[in-house]
Amino acid sequence: MAEPHNPKTEPFSNAEKDPDDWTTGDEPMTGAQASYLKTLSEEAGAPFDDSLTKANASKAIDALQAKTGRGTES
């Protein structure tokens, strides 16, 4: 008997999805996102927007990581 389809066991996680495709992307950003985004914003000298959605916070984190060099593999 074949195992039922389970997307959680596939090689691609939700973290790899485009934020625009997230089903919860329009919800307010999480506390963890807000905390990390605030840190990155301070390091980059960029304004911190506490009203971002989960999807937009993820995009902002990616952009600020690129600007600050955080989150890159050594």
Number of C-alpha atoms within 10 A of each C-alpha: 3 4 5 6 8 7 10 9 8 8 6 10 10 11 9 7 10 12 18 14 10 14 9 13 18 14 13 17 21 12 9 9 19 21 13 13 24 18 15 24 20 13 14 15 11 11 11 15 13 14 11 19 18 21 21 18 23 21 15 19 22 15 13 22 18 13 13 14 13 14 11 8 5 5
